[in-house]
């Protein structure tokens, strides 16, 4: 069975962006690996970082706090292009393989072509100027991309999950990223000292 989920990065009905609302974890710990990935990706694309972080494996949480994630996200994901791509990205769960306390979830995602979105976003920014609100810019960008045929890119990804006491959690790679950065720093220091 193929499931398709279209996610929306719109703010909530209370007027705050989704990432500003506090996350209260559900008592549900028996999510399937597929549902865990579905909620993880939906939370990320909707910028519900508390919910996203809740579904991350402990091994990764040991190297990055929710606050650090929020700072990184705010620094790199708040422009017109990123907002547009997040808003119009869709994904489907293709298959799952579970072996003991590990699972692999295969996902296909479709997103607007970044190059096309960037070119059109530049046109929108220039034509509306710096004083225009995001909603106006988003509407014009959407119309320009619709007229351009809305080129999309399809990607396949593999998500690794581990079963923890509180349910399935996704290994997102922060621990490996930190180990790599530390190794690069050690190699750089060693090369500089010789």
Biotite code that builds the C-alpha atoms (Angstrom):
import biotite.structure as struc

atoms = struc.array([
    struc.Atom([0.000, 0.000, 0.000], chain_id="A", res_id=1, res_name="UNK", atom_name="CA", element="C"),
    struc.Atom([1.387, 3.387, -0.980], chain_id="A", res_id=2, res_name="UNK", atom_name="CA", element="C"),
    struc.Atom([0.472, 6.349, 1.185], chain_id="A", res_id=3, res_name="UNK", atom_name="CA", element="C"),
    struc.Atom([0.843, 9.910, 0.041], chain_id="A", res_id=4, res_name="UNK", atom_name="CA", element="C"),
    struc.Atom([0.949, 12.788, 2.471], chain_id="A", res_id=5, res_name="UNK", atom_name="CA", element="C"),
    struc.Atom([0.976, 16.405, 1.414], chain_id="A", res_id=6, res_name="UNK", atom_name="CA", element="C"),
    struc.Atom([2.355, 18.601, 4.149], chain_id="A", res_id=7, res_name="UNK", atom_name="CA", element="C"),
    struc.Atom([1.736, 22.264, 4.688], chain_id="A", res_id=8, res_name="UNK", atom_name="CA", element="C"),
    struc.Atom([4.135, 24.661, 6.359], chain_id="A", res_id=9, res_name="UNK", atom_name="CA", element="C"),
    struc.Atom([1.437, 27.187, 7.229], chain_id="A", res_id=10, res_name="UNK", atom_name="CA", element="C"),
    struc.Atom([1.239, 28.675, 10.692], chain_id="A", res_id=11, res_name="UNK", atom_name="CA", element="C"),
    struc.Atom([-1.361, 27.570, 13.168], chain_id="A", res_id=12, res_name="UNK", atom_name="CA", element="C"),
    struc.Atom([-4.801, 28.972, 13.819], chain_id="A", res_id=13, res_name="UNK", atom_name="CA", element="C"),
    struc.Atom([-3.553, 30.829, 16.877], chain_id="A", res_id=14, res_name="UNK", atom_name="CA", element="C"),
    struc.Atom([-1.474, 33.136, 14.657], chain_id="A", res_id=15, res_name="UNK", atom_name="CA", element="C"),
    struc.Atom([1.883, 31.753, 15.736], chain_id="A", res_id=16, res_name="UNK", atom_name="CA", element="C"),
    struc.Atom([4.166, 29.805, 13.461], chain_id="A", res_id=17, res_name="UNK", atom_name="CA", element="C"),
    struc.Atom([4.046, 26.067, 14.093], chain_id="A", res_id=18, res_name="UNK", atom_name="CA", element="C"),
    struc.Atom([7.610, 26.111, 15.480], chain_id="A", res_id=19, res_name="UNK", atom_name="CA", element="C"),
    struc.Atom([6.568, 28.610, 18.188], chain_id="A", res_id=20, res_name="UNK", atom_name="CA", element="C"),
    struc.Atom([3.887, 26.413, 19.754], chain_id="A", res_id=21, res_name="UNK", atom_name="CA", element="C"),
    struc.Atom([5.072, 24.199, 22.612], chain_id="A", res_id=22, res_name="UNK", atom_name="CA", element="C"),
    struc.Atom([5.068, 20.478, 21.889], chain_id="A", res_id=23, res_name="UNK", atom_name="CA", element="C"),
    struc.Atom([3.308, 18.160, 24.318], chain_id="A", res_id=24, res_name="UNK", atom_name="CA", element="C"),
    struc.Atom([4.327, 14.564, 23.555], chain_id="A", res_id=25, res_name="UNK", atom_name="CA", element="C"),
    struc.Atom([1.496, 12.134, 23.085], chain_id="A", res_id=26, res_name="UNK", atom_name="CA", element="C"),
    struc.Atom([1.254, 9.166, 25.387], chain_id="A", res_id=27, res_name="UNK", atom_name="CA", element="C"),
    struc.Atom([1.234, 6.980, 22.284], chain_id="A", res_id=28, res_name="UNK", atom_name="CA", element="C"),
    struc.Atom([4.458, 4.955, 22.139], chain_id="A", res_id=29, res_name="UNK", atom_name="CA", element="C"),
    struc.Atom([3.291, 2.186, 19.825], chain_id="A", res_id=30, res_name="UNK", atom_name="CA", element="C"),
    struc.Atom([3.650, 4.040, 16.527], chain_id="A", res_id=31, res_name="UNK", atom_name="CA", element="C"),
    struc.Atom([4.784, 1.821, 13.673], chain_id="A", res_id=32, res_name="UNK", atom_name="CA", element="C"),
    struc.Atom([8.101, 2.656, 11.981], chain_id="A", res_id=33, res_name="UNK", atom_name="CA", element="C"),
    struc.Atom([6.121, 4.028, 9.002], chain_id="A", res_id=34, res_name="UNK", atom_name="CA", element="C"),
    struc.Atom([3.973, 6.269, 11.188], chain_id="A", res_id=35, res_name="UNK", atom_name="CA", element="C"),
    struc.Atom([7.056, 7.447, 13.089], chain_id="A", res_id=36, res_name="UNK", atom_name="CA", element="C"),
    struc.Atom([8.719, 8.541, 9.820], chain_id="A", res_id=37, res_name="UNK", atom_name="CA", element="C"),
    struc.Atom([5.472, 10.077, 8.556], chain_id="A", res_id=38, res_name="UNK", atom_name="CA", element="C"),
    struc.Atom([5.168, 12.157, 11.744], chain_id="A", res_id=39, res_name="UNK", atom_name="CA", element="C"),
    struc.Atom([8.905, 12.981, 11.766], chain_id="A", res_id=40, res_name="UNK", atom_name="CA", element="C"),
    struc.Atom([8.885, 14.325, 8.200], chain_id="A", res_id=41, res_name="UNK", atom_name="CA", element="C"),
    struc.Atom([5.555, 16.102, 8.648], chain_id="A", res_id=42, res_name="UNK", atom_name="CA", element="C"),
    struc.Atom([6.807, 17.799, 11.811], chain_id="A", res_id=43, res_name="UNK", atom_name="CA", element="C"),
    struc.Atom([10.033, 18.882, 10.104], chain_id="A", res_id=44, res_name="UNK", atom_name="CA", element="C"),
    struc.Atom([8.289, 20.304, 7.042], chain_id="A", res_id=45, res_name="UNK", atom_name="CA", element="C"),
    struc.Atom([5.690, 22.058, 9.223], chain_id="A", res_id=46, res_name="UNK", atom_name="CA", element="C"),
    struc.Atom([8.519, 23.419, 11.392], chain_id="A", res_id=47, res_name="UNK", atom_name="CA", element="C"),
    struc.Atom([7.131, 21.751, 14.529], chain_id="A", res_id=48, res_name="UNK", atom_name="CA", element="C"),
    struc.Atom([10.594, 21.215, 15.921], chain_id="A", res_id=49, res_name="UNK", atom_name="CA", element="C"),
    struc.Atom([9.521, 20.007, 19.366], chain_id="A", res_id=50, res_name="UNK", atom_name="CA", element="C"),
    struc.Atom([7.533, 17.181, 17.795], chain_id="A", res_id=51, res_name="UNK", atom_name="CA", element="C"),
    struc.Atom([10.366, 16.437, 15.359], chain_id="A", res_id=52, res_name="UNK", atom_name="CA", element="C"),
    struc.Atom([12.917, 16.312, 18.176], chain_id="A", res_id=53, res_name="UNK", atom_name="CA", element="C"),
    struc.Atom([10.657, 14.002, 20.204], chain_id="A", res_id=54, res_name="UNK", atom_name="CA", element="C"),
    struc.Atom([10.893, 11.414, 17.391], chain_id="A", res_id=55, res_name="UNK", atom_name="CA", element="C"),
    struc.Atom([14.711, 11.564, 17.161], chain_id="A", res_id=56, res_name="UNK", atom_name="CA", element="C"),
    struc.Atom([16.776, 8.702, 18.629], chain_id="A", res_id=57, res_name="UNK", atom_name="CA", element="C"),
    struc.Atom([18.537, 9.156, 21.966], chain_id="A", res_id=58, res_name="UNK", atom_name="CA", element="C"),
    struc.Atom([21.976, 8.677, 20.350], chain_id="A", res_id=59, res_name="UNK", atom_name="CA", element="C"),
    struc.Atom([21.396, 11.881, 18.383], chain_id="A", res_id=60, res_name="UNK", atom_name="CA", element="C"),
    struc.Atom([19.746, 13.798, 21.229], chain_id="A", res_id=61, res_name="UNK", atom_name="CA", element="C"),
    struc.Atom([22.899, 13.228, 23.276], chain_id="A", res_id=62, res_name="UNK", atom_name="CA", element="C"),
    struc.Atom([24.833, 15.507, 20.895], chain_id="A", res_id=63, res_name="UNK", atom_name="CA", element="C"),
    struc.Atom([22.211, 18.146, 20.023], chain_id="A", res_id=64, res_name="UNK", atom_name="CA", element="C"),
    struc.Atom([19.626, 19.806, 22.237], chain_id="A", res_id=65, res_name="UNK", atom_name="CA", element="C"),
    struc.Atom([16.230, 20.993, 21.054], chain_id="A", res_id=66, res_name="UNK", atom_name="CA", element="C"),
    struc.Atom([17.402, 24.566, 21.641], chain_id="A", res_id=67, res_name="UNK", atom_name="CA", element="C"),
    struc.Atom([20.448, 24.035, 19.395], chain_id="A", res_id=68, res_name="UNK", atom_name="CA", element="C"),
    struc.Atom([18.191, 22.563, 16.690], chain_id="A", res_id=69, res_name="UNK", atom_name="CA", element="C"),
    struc.Atom([15.851, 25.550, 16.939], chain_id="A", res_id=70, res_name="UNK", atom_name="CA", element="C"),
    struc.Atom([18.780, 27.997, 16.617], chain_id="A", res_id=71, res_name="UNK", atom_name="CA", element="C"),
    struc.Atom([20.157, 26.160, 13.572], chain_id="A", res_id=72, res_name="UNK", atom_name="CA", element="C"),
    struc.Atom([16.735, 25.974, 11.962], chain_id="A", res_id=73, res_name="UNK", atom_name="CA", element="C"),
    struc.Atom([16.028, 29.672, 12.517], chain_id="A", res_id=74, res_name="UNK", atom_name="CA", element="C"),
    struc.Atom([19.404, 30.616, 11.046], chain_id="A", res_id=75, res_name="UNK", atom_name="CA", element="C"),
    struc.Atom([19.023, 28.584, 7.870], chain_id="A", res_id=76, res_name="UNK", atom_name="CA", element="C"),
    struc.Atom([15.355, 27.994, 7.080], chain_id="A", res_id=77, res_name="UNK", atom_name="CA", element="C"),
    struc.Atom([13.512, 31.290, 7.042], chain_id="A", res_id=78, res_name="UNK", atom_name="CA", element="C"),
    struc.Atom([13.652, 32.657, 3.520], chain_id="A", res_id=79, res_name="UNK", atom_name="CA", element="C"),
    struc.Atom([11.106, 32.724, 0.705], chain_id="A", res_id=80, res_name="UNK", atom_name="CA", element="C"),
    struc.Atom([12.695, 29.817, -1.208], chain_id="A", res_id=81, res_name="UNK", atom_name="CA", element="C"),
    struc.Atom([12.864, 27.513, 1.810], chain_id="A", res_id=82, res_name="UNK", atom_name="CA", element="C"),
    struc.Atom([9.330, 28.382, 2.889], chain_id="A", res_id=83, res_name="UNK", atom_name="CA", element="C"),
    struc.Atom([8.038, 27.655, -0.605], chain_id="A", res_id=84, res_name="UNK", atom_name="CA", element="C"),
    struc.Atom([9.875, 24.335, -0.862], chain_id="A", res_id=85, res_name="UNK", atom_name="CA", element="C"),
    struc.Atom([8.720, 23.215, 2.592], chain_id="A", res_id=86, res_name="UNK", atom_name="CA", element="C"),
    struc.Atom([5.127, 24.173, 1.810], chain_id="A", res_id=87, res_name="UNK", atom_name="CA", element="C"),
    struc.Atom([4.975, 22.198, -1.442], chain_id="A", res_id=88, res_name="UNK", atom_name="CA", element="C"),
    struc.Atom([6.978, 19.100, -0.583], chain_id="A", res_id=89, res_name="UNK", atom_name="CA", element="C"),
    struc.Atom([5.150, 15.797, -0.490], chain_id="A", res_id=90, res_name="UNK", atom_name="CA", element="C"),
    struc.Atom([6.320, 12.321, 0.414], chain_id="A", res_id=91, res_name="UNK", atom_name="CA", element="C"),
    struc.Atom([5.136, 8.746, 0.439], chain_id="A", res_id=92, res_name="UNK", atom_name="CA", element="C"),
    struc.Atom([6.274, 5.713, 2.390], chain_id="A", res_id=93, res_name="UNK", atom_name="CA", element="C"),
    struc.Atom([7.353, 3.088, -0.159], chain_id="A", res_id=94, res_name="UNK", atom_name="CA", element="C"),
    struc.Atom([8.331, 0.144, 2.022], chain_id="A", res_id=95, res_name="UNK", atom_name="CA", element="C"),
    struc.Atom([9.592, -0.876, 5.424], chain_id="A", res_id=96, res_name="UNK", atom_name="CA", element="C"),
    struc.Atom([11.923, -3.562, 6.660], chain_id="A", res_id=97, res_name="UNK", atom_name="CA", element="C"),
    struc.Atom([11.974, -4.428, 10.370], chain_id="A", res_id=98, res_name="UNK", atom_name="CA", element="C"),
    struc.Atom([14.651, -6.652, 11.912], chain_id="A", res_id=99, res_name="UNK", atom_name="CA", element="C"),
    struc.Atom([14.410, -6.929, 15.676], chain_id="A", res_id=100, res_name="UNK", atom_name="CA", element="C"),
    struc.Atom([14.818, -3.477, 17.200], chain_id="A", res_id=101, res_name="UNK", atom_name="CA", element="C"),
    struc.Atom([15.891, -1.826, 13.926], chain_id="A", res_id=102, res_name="UNK", atom_name="CA", element="C"),
    struc.Atom([13.832, -0.662, 10.981], chain_id="A", res_id=103, res_name="UNK", atom_name="CA", element="C"),
    struc.Atom([14.485, 0.819, 7.567], chain_id="A", res_id=104, res_name="UNK", atom_name="CA", element="C"),
    struc.Atom([11.770, 2.970, 6.009], chain_id="A", res_id=105, res_name="UNK", atom_name="CA", element="C"),
    struc.Atom([12.089, 3.805, 2.322], chain_id="A", res_id=106, res_name="UNK", atom_name="CA", element="C"),
    struc.Atom([10.562, 7.148, 1.322], chain_id="A", res_id=107, res_name="UNK", atom_name="CA", element="C"),
    struc.Atom([10.044, 8.939, -1.970], chain_id="A", res_id=108, res_name="UNK", atom_name="CA", element="C"),
    struc.Atom([9.661, 12.701, -1.767], chain_id="A", res_id=109, res_name="UNK", atom_name="CA", element="C"),
    struc.Atom([8.706, 15.247, -4.379], chain_id="A", res_id=110, res_name="UNK", atom_name="CA", element="C"),
    struc.Atom([9.708, 18.871, -3.999], chain_id="A", res_id=111, res_name="UNK", atom_name="CA", element="C"),
    struc.Atom([9.800, 21.944, -6.196], chain_id="A", res_id=112, res_name="UNK", atom_name="CA", element="C"),
    struc.Atom([12.996, 22.204, -8.235], chain_id="A", res_id=113, res_name="UNK", atom_name="CA", element="C"),
    struc.Atom([15.299, 24.447, -6.187], chain_id="A", res_id=114, res_name="UNK", atom_name="CA", element="C"),
    struc.Atom([16.974, 26.129, -9.172], chain_id="A", res_id=115, res_name="UNK", atom_name="CA", element="C"),
    struc.Atom([13.650, 27.133, -10.707], chain_id="A", res_id=116, res_name="UNK", atom_name="CA", element="C"),
    struc.Atom([12.273, 28.304, -7.362], chain_id="A", res_id=117, res_name="UNK", atom_name="CA", element="C"),
    struc.Atom([15.381, 30.409, -6.710], chain_id="A", res_id=118, res_name="UNK", atom_name="CA", element="C"),
    struc.Atom([15.228, 32.090, -10.131], chain_id="A", res_id=119, res_name="UNK", atom_name="CA", element="C"),
    struc.Atom([11.541, 32.895, -9.718], chain_id="A", res_id=120, res_name="UNK", atom_name="CA", element="C"),
    struc.Atom([12.029, 34.051, -6.109], chain_id="A", res_id=121, res_name="UNK", atom_name="CA", element="C"),
    struc.Atom([14.635, 36.575, -7.281], chain_id="A", res_id=122, res_name="UNK", atom_name="CA", element="C"),
    struc.Atom([12.132, 37.952, -9.793], chain_id="A", res_id=123, res_name="UNK", atom_name="CA", element="C"),
    struc.Atom([9.454, 38.169, -7.074], chain_id="A", res_id=124, res_name="UNK", atom_name="CA", element="C"),
    struc.Atom([11.809, 39.900, -4.613], chain_id="A", res_id=125, res_name="UNK", atom_name="CA", element="C"),
    struc.Atom([12.860, 42.437, -7.235], chain_id="A", res_id=126, res_name="UNK", atom_name="CA", element="C"),
    struc.Atom([9.336, 43.142, -8.455], chain_id="A", res_id=127, res_name="UNK", atom_name="CA", element="C"),
    struc.Atom([7.724, 43.525, -5.008], chain_id="A", res_id=128, res_name="UNK", atom_name="CA", element="C"),
    struc.Atom([10.605, 45.075, -3.127], chain_id="A", res_id=129, res_name="UNK", atom_name="CA", element="C"),
    struc.Atom([11.757, 44.588, 0.458], chain_id="A", res_id=130, res_name="UNK", atom_name="CA", element="C"),
    struc.Atom([8.630, 45.964, 2.154], chain_id="A", res_id=131, res_name="UNK", atom_name="CA", element="C"),
    struc.Atom([6.243, 43.247, 0.939], chain_id="A", res_id=132, res_name="UNK", atom_name="CA", element="C"),
    struc.Atom([4.897, 40.640, 3.333], chain_id="A", res_id=133, res_name="UNK", atom_name="CA", element="C"),
    struc.Atom([5.708, 36.942, 2.981], chain_id="A", res_id=134, res_name="UNK", atom_name="CA", element="C"),
    struc.Atom([2.129, 35.960, 2.056], chain_id="A", res_id=135, res_name="UNK", atom_name="CA", element="C"),
    struc.Atom([2.110, 38.362, -0.921], chain_id="A", res_id=136, res_name="UNK", atom_name="CA", element="C"),
    struc.Atom([5.516, 37.117, -2.049], chain_id="A", res_id=137, res_name="UNK", atom_name="CA", element="C"),
    struc.Atom([4.421, 33.483, -1.628], chain_id="A", res_id=138, res_name="UNK", atom_name="CA", element="C"),
    struc.Atom([1.266, 34.071, -3.707], chain_id="A", res_id=139, res_name="UNK", atom_name="CA", element="C"),
    struc.Atom([3.203, 35.678, -6.563], chain_id="A", res_id=140, res_name="UNK", atom_name="CA", element="C"),
    struc.Atom([5.896, 32.990, -6.432], chain_id="A", res_id=141, res_name="UNK", atom_name="CA", element="C"),
    struc.Atom([3.243, 30.279, -6.517], chain_id="A", res_id=142, res_name="UNK", atom_name="CA", element="C"),
    struc.Atom([1.589, 31.866, -9.566], chain_id="A", res_id=143, res_name="UNK", atom_name="CA", element="C"),
    struc.Atom([4.897, 32.293, -11.411], chain_id="A", res_id=144, res_name="UNK", atom_name="CA", element="C"),
    struc.Atom([5.859, 28.668, -10.752], chain_id="A", res_id=145, res_name="UNK", atom_name="CA", element="C"),
    struc.Atom([2.410, 27.440, -11.796], chain_id="A", res_id=146, res_name="UNK", atom_name="CA", element="C"),
    struc.Atom([2.822, 29.291, -15.102], chain_id="A", res_id=147, res_name="UNK", atom_name="CA", element="C"),
    struc.Atom([6.330, 27.818, -15.464], chain_id="A", res_id=148, res_name="UNK", atom_name="CA", element="C"),
    struc.Atom([4.901, 24.308, -15.128], chain_id="A", res_id=149, res_name="UNK", atom_name="CA", element="C"),
    struc.Atom([5.959, 23.871, -11.511], chain_id="A", res_id=150, res_name="UNK", atom_name="CA", element="C"),
    struc.Atom([8.960, 21.587, -12.156], chain_id="A", res_id=151, res_name="UNK", atom_name="CA", element="C"),
    struc.Atom([9.432, 19.055, -9.363], chain_id="A", res_id=152, res_name="UNK", atom_name="CA", element="C"),
    struc.Atom([12.276, 16.810, -8.318], chain_id="A", res_id=153, res_name="UNK", atom_name="CA", element="C"),
    struc.Atom([11.789, 13.318, -6.928], chain_id="A", res_id=154, res_name="UNK", atom_name="CA", element="C"),
    struc.Atom([14.206, 11.862, -4.373], chain_id="A", res_id=155, res_name="UNK", atom_name="CA", element="C"),
    struc.Atom([14.427, 8.547, -2.587], chain_id="A", res_id=156, res_name="UNK", atom_name="CA", element="C"),
    struc.Atom([15.695, 8.320, 0.969], chain_id="A", res_id=157, res_name="UNK", atom_name="CA", element="C"),
    struc.Atom([16.217, 5.662, 3.572], chain_id="A", res_id=158, res_name="UNK", atom_name="CA", element="C"),
    struc.Atom([15.380, 6.351, 7.216], chain_id="A", res_id=159, res_name="UNK", atom_name="CA", element="C"),
    struc.Atom([16.949, 4.194, 9.939], chain_id="A", res_id=160, res_name="UNK", atom_name="CA", element="C"),
    struc.Atom([14.959, 3.739, 13.151], chain_id="A", res_id=161, res_name="UNK", atom_name="CA", element="C"),
    struc.Atom([15.665, 2.039, 16.453], chain_id="A", res_id=162, res_name="UNK", atom_name="CA", element="C"),
    struc.Atom([13.146, 0.766, 18.949], chain_id="A", res_id=163, res_name="UNK", atom_name="CA", element="C"),
    struc.Atom([13.642, 2.563, 22.261], chain_id="A", res_id=164, res_name="UNK", atom_name="CA", element="C"),
    struc.Atom([11.621, 2.158, 25.484], chain_id="A", res_id=165, res_name="UNK", atom_name="CA", element="C"),
    struc.Atom([9.363, 5.042, 24.364], chain_id="A", res_id=166, res_name="UNK", atom_name="CA", element="C"),
    struc.Atom([8.811, 3.650, 20.844], chain_id="A", res_id=167, res_name="UNK", atom_name="CA", element="C"),
    struc.Atom([10.429, 3.853, 17.423], chain_id="A", res_id=168, res_name="UNK", atom_name="CA", element="C"),
    struc.Atom([12.866, 6.760, 17.017], chain_id="A", res_id=169, res_name="UNK", atom_name="CA", element="C"),
    struc.Atom([14.756, 7.989, 13.947], chain_id="A", res_id=170, res_name="UNK", atom_name="CA", element="C"),
    struc.Atom([18.534, 8.096, 13.787], chain_id="A", res_id=171, res_name="UNK", atom_name="CA", element="C"),
    struc.Atom([19.081, 11.381, 11.957], chain_id="A", res_id=172, res_name="UNK", atom_name="CA", element="C"),
    struc.Atom([22.890, 11.419, 11.944], chain_id="A", res_id=173, res_name="UNK", atom_name="CA", element="C"),
    struc.Atom([23.823, 14.120, 14.433], chain_id="A", res_id=174, res_name="UNK", atom_name="CA", element="C"),
    struc.Atom([26.113, 11.747, 16.365], chain_id="A", res_id=175, res_name="UNK", atom_name="CA", element="C"),
    struc.Atom([27.934, 10.720, 13.166], chain_id="A", res_id=176, res_name="UNK", atom_name="CA", element="C"),
    struc.Atom([28.142, 14.343, 12.066], chain_id="A", res_id=177, res_name="UNK", atom_name="CA", element="C"),
    struc.Atom([29.761, 15.328, 15.377], chain_id="A", res_id=178, res_name="UNK", atom_name="CA", element="C"),
    struc.Atom([32.234, 12.411, 15.204], chain_id="A", res_id=179, res_name="UNK", atom_name="CA", element="C"),
    struc.Atom([33.168, 13.427, 11.644], chain_id="A", res_id=180, res_name="UNK", atom_name="CA", element="C"),
    struc.Atom([33.677, 17.080, 12.641], chain_id="A", res_id=181, res_name="UNK", atom_name="CA", element="C"),
    struc.Atom([35.842, 16.017, 15.598], chain_id="A", res_id=182, res_name="UNK", atom_name="CA", element="C"),
    struc.Atom([37.934, 13.754, 13.339], chain_id="A", res_id=183, res_name="UNK", atom_name="CA", element="C"),
    struc.Atom([38.346, 16.540, 10.781], chain_id="A", res_id=184, res_name="UNK", atom_name="CA", element="C"),
    struc.Atom([39.434, 18.898, 13.566], chain_id="A", res_id=185, res_name="UNK", atom_name="CA", element="C"),
    struc.Atom([41.951, 16.352, 14.883], chain_id="A", res_id=186, res_name="UNK", atom_name="CA", element="C"),
    struc.Atom([43.301, 15.713, 11.378], chain_id="A", res_id=187, res_name="UNK", atom_name="CA", element="C"),
    struc.Atom([43.588, 19.452, 10.757], chain_id="A", res_id=188, res_name="UNK", atom_name="CA", element="C"),
    struc.Atom([45.389, 20.027, 14.064], chain_id="A", res_id=189, res_name="UNK", atom_name="CA", element="C"),
    struc.Atom([47.741, 17.116, 13.356], chain_id="A", res_id=190, res_name="UNK", atom_name="CA", element="C"),
    struc.Atom([48.509, 18.417, 9.851], chain_id="A", res_id=191, res_name="UNK", atom_name="CA", element="C"),
    struc.Atom([49.165, 21.895, 11.220], chain_id="A", res_id=192, res_name="UNK", atom_name="CA", element="C"),
    struc.Atom([51.497, 20.570, 13.914], chain_id="A", res_id=193, res_name="UNK", atom_name="CA", element="C"),
    struc.Atom([53.750, 18.616, 11.604], chain_id="A", res_id=194, res_name="UNK", atom_name="CA", element="C"),
])
